[in-house]
Amino acid sequence: YALRDARAEQRLEALEGTFQLVEGRIEEVAIIRGRVYLNFGEDFRQDFTITIDPRDTGLFAGRGESLRDIEGEKVRVRGWLDVFNGPVIEATHPEQIELVDGALARR
């Protein structure tokens, strides 16, 4: 898979419905009604976002880093690309997300 830039929103939107590998820096971590949003830009309505469903957040606990602690970190995510308020990948397992300079998804 080609590594895609999280800042190339329009290019990512054109890849809707495909499995992609996206890399970028998390600008903000937001938790709204239990859903985690890892936003890669200042405008969540158009920027790339990783979402984590409330039912899946427990899988990310105990991995060494809190999801809030990865704000500002460069990450790589694998998954099916959708478009909702910009390009989005829903992470259902920690193995989908890795810190480029660390190890969120421990091997």
Backbone as XML, in Angstrom:
<?xml version="1.0"?>
<chain id="A" units="angstrom">
  <residue number="1" name="TYR">
    <atom name="N" x="0.830" y="-1.191" z="0.000"/>
    <atom name="CA" x="0.000" y="0.000" z="0.000"/>
    <atom name="C" x="0.868" y="1.246" z="0.000"/>
  </residue>
  <residue number="2" name="ALA">
    <atom name="N" x="0.432" y="2.232" z="-0.762"/>
    <atom name="CA" x="1.130" y="3.516" z="-0.772"/>
    <atom name="C" x="0.799" y="4.268" z="0.511"/>
  </residue>
  <residue number="3" name="LEU">
    <atom name="N" x="1.777" y="4.933" z="1.059"/>
    <atom name="CA" x="1.582" y="5.727" z="2.264"/>
    <atom name="C" x="0.962" y="7.061" z="1.864"/>
  </residue>
  <residue number="4" name="ARG">
    <atom name="N" x="-0.207" y="7.377" z="2.430"/>
    <atom name="CA" x="-0.940" y="8.607" z="2.093"/>
    <atom name="C" x="-0.712" y="9.665" z="3.165"/>
  </residue>
  <residue number="5" name="ASP">
    <atom name="N" x="-0.667" y="10.918" z="2.742"/>
    <atom name="CA" x="-0.475" y="12.056" z="3.640"/>
    <atom name="C" x="-1.827" y="12.484" z="4.197"/>
  </residue>
  <residue number="6" name="ALA">
    <atom name="N" x="-1.945" y="12.554" z="5.519"/>
    <atom name="CA" x="-3.202" y="12.933" z="6.167"/>
    <atom name="C" x="-3.631" y="14.350" z="5.801"/>
  </residue>
  <residue number="7" name="ARG">
    <atom name="N" x="-2.705" y="15.193" z="5.360"/>
    <atom name="CA" x="-3.040" y="16.577" z="5.001"/>
    <atom name="C" x="-3.630" y="16.703" z="3.603"/>
  </residue>
  <residue number="8" name="ALA">
    <atom name="N" x="-3.605" y="15.638" z="2.819"/>
    <atom name="CA" x="-4.117" y="15.665" z="1.440"/>
    <atom name="C" x="-5.579" y="15.216" z="1.429"/>
  </residue>
  <residue number="9" name="GLU">
    <atom name="N" x="-6.443" y="16.010" z="2.067"/>
    <atom name="CA" x="-7.836" y="15.621" z="2.275"/>
    <atom name="C" x="-8.566" y="15.299" z="0.976"/>
  </residue>
  <residue number="10" name="GLN">
    <atom name="N" x="-8.407" y="16.133" z="-0.049"/>
    <atom name="CA" x="-9.132" y="15.907" z="-1.300"/>
    <atom name="C" x="-8.694" y="14.613" z="-1.965"/>
  </residue>
  <residue number="11" name="ARG">
    <atom name="N" x="-7.414" y="14.333" z="-1.934"/>
    <atom name="CA" x="-6.928" y="13.067" z="-2.506"/>
    <atom name="C" x="-7.469" y="11.878" z="-1.720"/>
  </residue>
  <residue number="12" name="LEU">
    <atom name="N" x="-7.515" y="12.016" z="-0.399"/>
    <atom name="CA" x="-8.046" y="10.932" z="0.428"/>
    <atom name="C" x="-9.526" y="10.711" z="0.154"/>
  </residue>
  <residue number="13" name="GLU">
    <atom name="N" x="-10.293" y="11.791" z="0.033"/>
    <atom name="CA" x="-11.726" y="11.651" z="-0.236"/>
    <atom name="C" x="-11.978" y="10.898" z="-1.534"/>
  </residue>
  <residue number="14" name="ALA">
    <atom name="N" x="-11.109" y="11.072" z="-2.515"/>
    <atom name="CA" x="-11.249" y="10.374" z="-3.795"/>
    <atom name="C" x="-11.024" y="8.871" z="-3.643"/>
  </residue>
  <residue number="15" name="LEU">
    <atom name="N" x="-10.442" y="8.452" z="-2.523"/>
    <atom name="CA" x="-10.156" y="7.032" z="-2.276"/>
    <atom name="C" x="-11.205" y="6.384" z="-1.372"/>
  </residue>
  <residue number="16" name="GLU">
    <atom name="N" x="-12.338" y="7.044" z="-1.188"/>
    <atom name="CA" x="-13.404" y="6.527" z="-0.319"/>
    <atom name="C" x="-13.739" y="5.079" z="-0.677"/>
  </residue>
  <residue number="17" name="GLY">
    <atom name="N" x="-13.888" y="4.249" z="0.363"/>
    <atom name="CA" x="-14.261" y="2.854" z="0.169"/>
    <atom name="C" x="-13.091" y="1.918" z="-0.066"/>
  </residue>
  <residue number="18" name="THR">
    <atom name="N" x="-11.869" y="2.436" z="0.010"/>
    <atom name="CA" x="-10.692" y="1.598" z="-0.202"/>
    <atom name="C" x="-9.890" y="1.480" z="1.090"/>
  </residue>
  <residue number="19" name="PHE">
    <atom name="N" x="-9.091" y="0.431" z="1.180"/>
    <atom name="CA" x="-8.220" y="0.221" z="2.338"/>
    <atom name="C" x="-6.969" y="1.057" z="2.131"/>
  </residue>
  <residue number="20" name="GLN">
    <atom name="N" x="-6.616" y="1.881" z="3.132"/>
    <atom name="CA" x="-5.501" y="2.805" z="2.966"/>
    <atom name="C" x="-4.578" y="2.813" z="4.181"/>
  </residue>
  <residue number="21" name="LEU">
    <atom name="N" x="-3.382" y="3.298" z="3.959"/>
    <atom name="CA" x="-2.359" y="3.519" z="4.976"/>
    <atom name="C" x="-2.085" y="5.023" z="4.980"/>
  </residue>
  <residue number="22" name="VAL">
    <atom name="N" x="-2.445" y="5.698" z="6.087"/>
    <atom name="CA" x="-2.376" y="7.163" z="6.158"/>
    <atom name="C" x="-1.463" y="7.565" z="7.312"/>
  </residue>
  <residue number="23" name="GLU">
    <atom name="N" x="-0.635" y="8.583" z="7.067"/>
    <atom name="CA" x="0.300" y="9.050" z="8.088"/>
    <atom name="C" x="0.175" y="10.556" z="8.266"/>
  </residue>
  <residue number="24" name="GLY">
    <atom name="N" x="0.262" y="10.992" z="9.530"/>
    <atom name="CA" x="0.228" y="12.418" z="9.818"/>
    <atom name="C" x="0.342" y="12.668" z="11.309"/>
  </residue>
  <residue number="25" name="ARG">
    <atom name="N" x="0.281" y="13.948" z="11.672"/>
    <atom name="CA" x="0.408" y="14.359" z="13.071"/>
    <atom name="C" x="-0.967" y="14.679" z="13.643"/>
  </residue>
  <residue number="26" name="ILE">
    <atom name="N" x="-1.260" y="14.130" z="14.820"/>
    <atom name="CA" x="-2.542" y="14.370" z="15.487"/>
    <atom name="C" x="-2.509" y="15.763" z="16.102"/>
  </residue>
  <residue number="27" name="GLU">
    <atom name="N" x="-3.409" y="16.618" z="15.633"/>
    <atom name="CA" x="-3.480" y="17.994" z="16.131"/>
    <atom name="C" x="-4.330" y="18.092" z="17.389"/>
  </residue>
  <residue number="28" name="GLU">
    <atom name="N" x="-5.351" y="17.237" z="17.497"/>
    <atom name="CA" x="-6.266" y="17.315" z="18.640"/>
    <atom name="C" x="-6.883" y="15.948" z="18.906"/>
  </residue>
  <residue number="29" name="VAL">
    <atom name="N" x="-7.038" y="15.622" z="20.177"/>
    <atom name="CA" x="-7.780" y="14.439" z="20.601"/>
    <atom name="C" x="-9.041" y="14.941" z="21.283"/>
  </residue>
  <residue number="30" name="ALA">
    <atom name="N" x="-10.196" y="14.515" z="20.769"/>
    <atom name="CA" x="-11.475" y="14.915" z="21.361"/>
    <atom name="C" x="-12.261" y="13.660" z="21.707"/>
  </residue>
  <residue number="31" name="ILE">
    <atom name="N" x="-12.957" y="13.695" z="22.829"/>
    <atom name="CA" x="-13.832" y="12.591" z="23.225"/>
    <atom name="C" x="-15.217" y="13.183" z="23.427"/>
  </residue>
  <residue number="32" name="ILE">
    <atom name="N" x="-16.155" y="12.738" z="22.593"/>
    <atom name="CA" x="-17.521" y="13.250" z="22.629"/>
    <atom name="C" x="-18.467" y="12.066" z="22.751"/>
  </residue>
  <residue number="33" name="ARG">
    <atom name="N" x="-19.215" y="12.042" z="23.858"/>
    <atom name="CA" x="-20.141" y="10.937" z="24.157"/>
    <atom name="C" x="-19.442" y="9.579" z="24.037"/>
  </residue>
  <residue number="34" name="GLY">
    <atom name="N" x="-18.206" y="9.526" z="24.510"/>
    <atom name="CA" x="-17.459" y="8.278" z="24.541"/>
    <atom name="C" x="-16.709" y="7.950" z="23.269"/>
  </residue>
  <residue number="35" name="ARG">
    <atom name="N" x="-17.044" y="8.601" z="22.169"/>
    <atom name="CA" x="-16.347" y="8.358" z="20.900"/>
    <atom name="C" x="-15.083" y="9.211" z="20.869"/>
  </residue>
  <residue number="36" name="VAL">
    <atom name="N" x="-13.977" y="8.585" z="20.473"/>
    <atom name="CA" x="-12.694" y="9.283" z="20.389"/>
    <atom name="C" x="-12.485" y="9.758" z="18.950"/>
  </residue>
  <residue number="37" name="TYR">
    <atom name="N" x="-12.071" y="11.010" z="18.832"/>
    <atom name="CA" x="-11.744" y="11.607" z="17.537"/>
    <atom name="C" x="-10.287" y="12.051" z="17.576"/>
  </residue>
  <residue number="38" name="LEU">
    <atom name="N" x="-9.481" y="11.496" z="16.704"/>
    <atom name="CA" x="-8.090" y="11.912" z="16.548"/>
    <atom name="C" x="-8.050" y="12.778" z="15.293"/>
  </residue>
  <residue number="39" name="ASN">
    <atom name="N" x="-8.019" y="14.087" z="15.492"/>
    <atom name="CA" x="-8.117" y="15.044" z="14.394"/>
    <atom name="C" x="-6.733" y="15.461" z="13.915"/>
  </residue>
  <residue number="40" name="PHE">
    <atom name="N" x="-6.573" y="15.511" z="12.595"/>
    <atom name="CA" x="-5.278" y="15.804" z="11.987"/>
    <atom name="C" x="-5.188" y="17.224" z="11.443"/>
  </residue>
  <residue number="41" name="GLY">
    <atom name="N" x="-6.142" y="18.075" z="11.800"/>
    <atom name="CA" x="-6.122" y="19.461" z="11.358"/>
    <atom name="C" x="-6.983" y="20.307" z="12.269"/>
  </residue>
  <residue number="42" name="GLU">
    <atom name="N" x="-7.066" y="21.582" z="11.943"/>
    <atom name="CA" x="-7.817" y="22.515" z="12.778"/>
    <atom name="C" x="-9.315" y="22.488" z="12.519"/>
  </residue>
  <residue number="43" name="ASP">
    <atom name="N" x="-9.744" y="22.002" z="11.351"/>
    <atom name="CA" x="-11.162" y="21.980" z="11.002"/>
    <atom name="C" x="-11.622" y="20.536" z="10.823"/>
  </residue>
  <residue number="44" name="PHE">
    <atom name="N" x="-12.209" y="19.976" z="11.876"/>
    <atom name="CA" x="-12.615" y="18.568" z="11.835"/>
    <atom name="C" x="-13.665" y="18.300" z="10.762"/>
  </residue>
  <residue number="45" name="ARG">
    <atom name="N" x="-14.310" y="19.326" z="10.258"/>
    <atom name="CA" x="-15.345" y="19.130" z="9.239"/>
    <atom name="C" x="-14.764" y="18.845" z="7.858"/>
  </residue>
  <residue number="46" name="GLN">
    <atom name="N" x="-13.459" y="19.009" z="7.707"/>
    <atom name="CA" x="-12.854" y="18.704" z="6.410"/>
    <atom name="C" x="-11.537" y="17.943" z="6.523"/>
  </residue>
  <residue number="47" name="ASP">
    <atom name="N" x="-10.883" y="17.985" z="7.667"/>
    <atom name="CA" x="-9.585" y="17.331" z="7.824"/>
    <atom name="C" x="-9.732" y="15.832" z="8.074"/>
  </residue>
  <residue number="48" name="PHE">
    <atom name="N" x="-8.639" y="15.111" z="7.871"/>
    <atom name="CA" x="-8.616" y="13.673" z="8.135"/>
    <atom name="C" x="-8.786" y="13.417" z="9.630"/>
  </residue>
  <residue number="49" name="THR">
    <atom name="N" x="-9.550" y="12.377" z="9.953"/>
    <atom name="CA" x="-9.815" y="12.013" z="11.347"/>
    <atom name="C" x="-9.791" y="10.501" z="11.498"/>
  </residue>
  <residue number="50" name="ILE">
    <atom name="N" x="-9.265" y="10.043" z="12.630"/>
    <atom name="CA" x="-9.428" y="8.644" z="13.047"/>
    <atom name="C" x="-10.494" y="8.661" z="14.132"/>
  </residue>
  <residue number="51" name="THR">
    <atom name="N" x="-11.490" y="7.776" z="14.028"/>
    <atom name="CA" x="-12.497" y="7.676" z="15.081"/>
    <atom name="C" x="-12.392" y="6.312" z="15.754"/>
  </residue>
  <residue number="52" name="ILE">
    <atom name="N" x="-12.764" y="6.281" z="17.035"/>
    <atom name="CA" x="-12.800" y="5.032" z="17.798"/>
    <atom name="C" x="-14.133" y="4.987" z="18.518"/>
  </residue>
  <residue number="53" name="ASP">
    <atom name="N" x="-14.921" y="3.966" z="18.221"/>
    <atom name="CA" x="-16.240" y="3.783" z="18.814"/>
    <atom name="C" x="-16.113" y="3.538" z="20.316"/>
  </residue>
  <residue number="54" name="PRO">
    <atom name="N" x="-17.071" y="4.021" z="21.109"/>
    <atom name="CA" x="-17.012" y="3.795" z="22.563"/>
    <atom name="C" x="-16.871" y="2.320" z="22.945"/>
  </residue>
  <residue number="55" name="ARG">
    <atom name="N" x="-17.453" y="1.418" z="22.149"/>
    <atom name="CA" x="-17.352" y="-0.019" z="22.451"/>
    <atom name="C" x="-15.934" y="-0.551" z="22.278"/>
  </residue>
  <residue number="56" name="ASP">
    <atom name="N" x="-15.117" y="0.164" z="21.506"/>
    <atom name="CA" x="-13.763" y="-0.313" z="21.207"/>
    <atom name="C" x="-12.668" y="0.371" z="22.018"/>
  </residue>
  <residue number="57" name="THR">
    <atom name="N" x="-12.994" y="1.446" z="22.738"/>
    <atom name="CA" x="-11.945" y="2.191" z="23.450"/>
    <atom name="C" x="-11.243" y="1.343" z="24.502"/>
  </residue>
  <residue number="58" name="GLY">
    <atom name="N" x="-11.936" y="0.389" z="25.096"/>
    <atom name="CA" x="-11.317" y="-0.481" z="26.091"/>
    <atom name="C" x="-10.177" y="-1.301" z="25.524"/>
  </residue>
  <residue number="59" name="LEU">
    <atom name="N" x="-10.230" y="-1.607" z="24.233"/>
    <atom name="CA" x="-9.153" y="-2.365" z="23.601"/>
    <atom name="C" x="-7.852" y="-1.568" z="23.561"/>
  </residue>
  <residue number="60" name="PHE">
    <atom name="N" x="-7.967" y="-0.243" z="23.590"/>
    <atom name="CA" x="-6.795" y="0.620" z="23.508"/>
    <atom name="C" x="-6.179" y="0.890" z="24.877"/>
  </residue>
  <residue number="61" name="ALA">
    <atom name="N" x="-6.912" y="0.577" z="25.941"/>
    <atom name="CA" x="-6.408" y="0.796" z="27.307"/>
    <atom name="C" x="-5.285" y="-0.198" z="27.598"/>
  </residue>
  <residue number="62" name="GLY">
    <atom name="N" x="-4.327" y="0.223" z="28.381"/>
    <atom name="CA" x="-3.252" y="-0.680" z="28.781"/>
    <atom name="C" x="-2.196" y="-0.901" z="27.731"/>
  </residue>
  <residue number="63" name="ARG">
    <atom name="N" x="-2.169" y="-0.072" z="26.702"/>
    <atom name="CA" x="-1.169" y="-0.220" z="25.644"/>
    <atom name="C" x="0.073" y="0.631" z="25.895"/>
  </residue>
  <residue number="64" name="GLY">
    <atom name="N" x="0.117" y="1.282" z="27.052"/>
    <atom name="CA" x="1.302" y="2.072" z="27.368"/>
    <atom name="C" x="1.092" y="3.561" z="27.199"/>
  </residue>
  <residue number="65" name="GLU">
    <atom name="N" x="0.246" y="3.962" z="26.260"/>
    <atom name="CA" x="-0.039" y="5.371" z="26.050"/>
    <atom name="C" x="-1.544" y="5.581" z="26.138"/>
  </residue>
  <residue number="66" name="SER">
    <atom name="N" x="-1.952" y="6.659" z="26.774"/>
    <atom name="CA" x="-3.350" y="7.055" z="26.755"/>
    <atom name="C" x="-3.624" y="7.678" z="25.394"/>
  </residue>
  <residue number="67" name="LEU">
    <atom name="N" x="-4.834" y="7.508" z="24.896"/>
    <atom name="CA" x="-5.164" y="8.133" z="23.623"/>
    <atom name="C" x="-5.019" y="9.650" z="23.698"/>
  </residue>
  <residue number="68" name="ARG">
    <atom name="N" x="-5.304" y="10.226" z="24.850"/>
    <atom name="CA" x="-5.117" y="11.684" z="25.003"/>
    <atom name="C" x="-3.632" y="12.062" z="24.933"/>
  </residue>
  <residue number="69" name="ASP">
    <atom name="N" x="-2.768" y="11.155" z="25.338"/>
    <atom name="CA" x="-1.333" y="11.444" z="25.364"/>
    <atom name="C" x="-0.693" y="11.462" z="23.982"/>
  </residue>
  <residue number="70" name="ILE">
    <atom name="N" x="-1.397" y="10.983" z="22.964"/>
    <atom name="CA" x="-0.774" y="10.955" z="21.638"/>
    <atom name="C" x="-1.067" y="12.214" z="20.824"/>
  </residue>
  <residue number="71" name="GLU">
    <atom name="N" x="-1.751" y="13.190" z="21.432"/>
    <atom name="CA" x="-1.933" y="14.478" z="20.762"/>
    <atom name="C" x="-0.563" y="15.071" z="20.455"/>
  </residue>
  <residue number="72" name="GLY">
    <atom name="N" x="-0.380" y="15.512" z="19.222"/>
    <atom name="CA" x="0.900" y="16.069" z="18.789"/>
    <atom name="C" x="1.851" y="15.043" z="18.206"/>
  </residue>
  <residue number="73" name="GLU">
    <atom name="N" x="1.510" y="13.767" z="18.334"/>
    <atom name="CA" x="2.386" y="12.699" z="17.837"/>
    <atom name="C" x="2.097" y="12.393" z="16.365"/>
  </residue>
  <residue number="74" name="LYS">
    <atom name="N" x="3.120" y="11.915" z="15.686"/>
    <atom name="CA" x="2.976" y="11.458" z="14.306"/>
    <atom name="C" x="2.590" y="9.985" z="14.347"/>
  </residue>
  <residue number="75" name="VAL">
    <atom name="N" x="1.502" y="9.640" z="13.645"/>
    <atom name="CA" x="1.018" y="8.264" z="13.653"/>
    <atom name="C" x="0.760" y="7.782" z="12.231"/>
  </residue>
  <residue number="76" name="ARG">
    <atom name="N" x="0.655" y="6.477" z="12.126"/>
    <atom name="CA" x="0.294" y="5.807" z="10.879"/>
    <atom name="C" x="-0.916" y="4.942" z="11.195"/>
  </residue>
  <residue number="77" name="VAL">
    <atom name="N" x="-1.950" y="5.018" z="10.363"/>
    <atom name="CA" x="-3.167" y="4.241" z="10.581"/>
    <atom name="C" x="-3.498" y="3.446" z="9.322"/>
  </residue>
  <residue number="78" name="ARG">
    <atom name="N" x="-4.040" y="2.243" z="9.536"/>
    <atom name="CA" x="-4.468" y="1.371" z="8.443"/>
    <atom name="C" x="-5.957" y="1.135" z="8.589"/>
  </residue>
  <residue number="79" name="GLY">
    <atom name="N" x="-6.678" y="1.193" z="7.491"/>
    <atom name="CA" x="-8.099" y="0.883" z="7.571"/>
    <atom name="C" x="-8.861" y="1.333" z="6.344"/>
  </residue>
  <residue number="80" name="TRP">
    <atom name="N" x="-10.172" y="1.084" z="6.414"/>
    <atom name="CA" x="-11.070" y="1.439" z="5.319"/>
    <atom name="C" x="-11.399" y="2.918" z="5.399"/>
  </residue>
  <residue number="81" name="LEU">
    <atom name="N" x="-11.182" y="3.612" z="4.311"/>
    <atom name="CA" x="-11.390" y="5.054" z="4.252"/>
    <atom name="C" x="-12.843" y="5.367" z="3.920"/>
  </residue>
  <residue number="82" name="ASP">
    <atom name="N" x="-13.442" y="6.207" z="4.727"/>
    <atom name="CA" x="-14.808" y="6.677" z="4.524"/>
    <atom name="C" x="-14.756" y="8.199" z="4.475"/>
  </residue>
  <residue number="83" name="VAL">
    <atom name="N" x="-15.870" y="8.824" z="4.114"/>
    <atom name="CA" x="-15.947" y="10.281" z="4.127"/>
    <atom name="C" x="-17.160" y="10.693" z="4.939"/>
  </residue>
  <residue number="84" name="PHE">
    <atom name="N" x="-16.915" y="11.408" z="6.018"/>
    <atom name="CA" x="-17.950" y="12.009" z="6.861"/>
    <atom name="C" x="-17.297" y="13.190" z="7.557"/>
  </residue>
  <residue number="85" name="ASN">
    <atom name="N" x="-17.666" y="14.398" z="7.185"/>
    <atom name="CA" x="-16.949" y="15.591" z="7.658"/>
    <atom name="C" x="-15.466" y="15.466" z="7.329"/>
  </residue>
  <residue number="86" name="GLY">
    <atom name="N" x="-15.163" y="15.120" z="6.099"/>
    <atom name="CA" x="-13.788" y="14.894" z="5.670"/>
    <atom name="C" x="-13.461" y="13.411" z="5.691"/>
  </residue>
  <residue number="87" name="PRO">
    <atom name="N" x="-12.274" y="13.051" z="5.234"/>
    <atom name="CA" x="-11.883" y="11.641" z="5.210"/>
    <atom name="C" x="-11.700" y="11.099" z="6.626"/>
  </residue>
  <residue number="88" name="VAL">
    <atom name="N" x="-12.113" y="9.852" z="6.832"/>
    <atom name="CA" x="-12.075" y="9.254" z="8.171"/>
    <atom name="C" x="-11.774" y="7.762" z="8.072"/>
  </residue>
  <residue number="89" name="ILE">
    <atom name="N" x="-11.022" y="7.264" z="9.037"/>
    <atom name="CA" x="-10.834" y="5.822" z="9.220"/>
    <atom name="C" x="-11.289" y="5.501" z="10.627"/>
  </residue>
  <residue number="90" name="GLU">
    <atom name="N" x="-12.168" y="4.516" z="10.761"/>
    <atom name="CA" x="-12.591" y="4.064" z="12.089"/>
    <atom name="C" x="-11.642" y="2.960" z="12.537"/>
  </residue>
  <residue number="91" name="ALA">
    <atom name="N" x="-10.973" y="3.186" z="13.652"/>
    <atom name="CA" x="-10.057" y="2.187" z="14.211"/>
    <atom name="C" x="-10.829" y="1.314" z="15.189"/>
  </residue>
  <residue number="92" name="THR">
    <atom name="N" x="-10.830" y="0.020" z="14.936"/>
    <atom name="CA" x="-11.520" y="-0.924" z="15.814"/>
    <atom name="C" x="-10.549" y="-1.730" z="16.665"/>
  </residue>
  <residue number="93" name="HIS">
    <atom name="N" x="-9.259" y="-1.666" z="16.322"/>
    <atom name="CA" x="-8.219" y="-2.403" z="17.049"/>
    <atom name="C" x="-6.962" y="-1.542" z="17.162"/>
  </residue>
  <residue number="94" name="PRO">
    <atom name="N" x="-6.253" y="-1.620" z="18.279"/>
    <atom name="CA" x="-5.032" y="-0.824" z="18.460"/>
    <atom name="C" x="-3.979" y="-1.097" z="17.390"/>
  </residue>
  <residue number="95" name="GLU">
    <atom name="N" x="-3.979" y="-2.299" z="16.831"/>
    <atom name="CA" x="-2.974" y="-2.648" z="15.828"/>
    <atom name="C" x="-3.095" y="-1.805" z="14.563"/>
  </residue>
  <residue number="96" name="GLN">
    <atom name="N" x="-4.221" y="-1.121" z="14.395"/>
    <atom name="CA" x="-4.396" y="-0.267" z="13.220"/>
    <atom name="C" x="-3.595" y="1.026" z="13.321"/>
  </residue>
  <residue number="97" name="ILE">
    <atom name="N" x="-3.254" y="1.438" z="14.539"/>
    <atom name="CA" x="-2.585" y="2.725" z="14.753"/>
    <atom name="C" x="-1.206" y="2.471" z="15.349"/>
  </residue>
  <residue number="98" name="GLU">
    <atom name="N" x="-0.198" y="3.080" z="14.746"/>
    <atom name="CA" x="1.140" y="2.985" z="15.335"/>
    <atom name="C" x="1.778" y="4.364" z="15.392"/>
  </residue>
  <residue number="99" name="LEU">
    <atom name="N" x="2.486" y="4.617" z="16.467"/>
    <atom name="CA" x="3.265" y="5.844" z="16.559"/>
    <atom name="C" x="4.462" y="5.693" z="15.632"/>
  </residue>
  <residue number="100" name="VAL">
    <atom name="N" x="4.716" y="6.697" z="14.827"/>
    <atom name="CA" x="5.845" y="6.629" z="13.910"/>
    <atom name="C" x="7.156" y="6.609" z="14.692"/>
  </residue>
  <residue number="101" name="ASP">
    <atom name="N" x="7.203" y="7.328" z="15.817"/>
    <atom name="CA" x="8.416" y="7.370" z="16.636"/>
    <atom name="C" x="8.287" y="6.550" z="17.917"/>
  </residue>
  <residue number="102" name="GLY">
    <atom name="N" x="7.307" y="5.660" z="17.987"/>
    <atom name="CA" x="7.089" y="4.888" z="19.209"/>
    <atom name="C" x="6.358" y="3.602" z="18.907"/>
  </residue>
  <residue number="103" name="ALA">
    <atom name="N" x="5.489" y="3.199" z="19.836"/>
    <atom name="CA" x="4.805" y="1.924" z="19.649"/>
    <atom name="C" x="3.466" y="1.904" z="20.365"/>
  </residue>
  <residue number="104" name="LEU">
    <atom name="N" x="2.451" y="2.568" z="19.829"/>
    <atom name="CA" x="1.110" y="2.502" z="20.409"/>
    <atom name="C" x="0.592" y="1.072" z="20.323"/>
  </residue>
  <residue number="105" name="ALA">
    <atom name="N" x="0.716" y="0.478" z="19.150"/>
    <atom name="CA" x="0.302" y="-0.909" z="18.970"/>
    <atom name="C" x="1.519" y="-1.786" z="19.244"/>
  </residue>
  <residue number="106" name="ARG">
    <atom name="N" x="1.593" y="-2.324" z="20.423"/>
    <atom name="CA" x="2.739" y="-3.154" z="20.820"/>
    <atom name="C" x="2.692" y="-4.485" z="20.080"/>
  </residue>
  <residue number="107" name="ARG">
    <atom name="N" x="3.858" y="-4.954" z="19.723"/>
    <atom name="CA" x="3.929" y="-6.246" z="19.018"/>
    <atom name="C" x="4.119" y="-7.354" z="20.019"/>
  </residue>
</chain>
